[in-house]
Amino acid sequence: MSKPPDAADESARPAGVRVNAPKCVRCAKPVEPRFRPFCSQRCSDIDLGAWVMGRYHVASDEPPPEAESDDRPLKPDPASEG
């Protein structure tokens, strides 16, 4: 007859269960639930700024918008009009 596993027994823990707390994806400090997956508003803002500046991108098979041909005529330069 086997005895039930003790909660303090290490072998009682199922394999693959995470024991440590998650870390901030930017600076590796412990994650704050309010800012998850970041540790603070600062790390969240830095990451958002990187997206806005184009440092991150999502892979796609479509050509970038500036590479598409545009058949519309260019707008005249207001400074060149007399």
Buried (B, 14 or more C-beta within 10 A) or exposed (E): EEEEEEEEEEEEEEEEEEEEEEEBBBEEEEBBEEBEBBBBEEBBEEBEEEEEEEEEEEEEEEEEEEEEEEEEEEEEEEEEEE
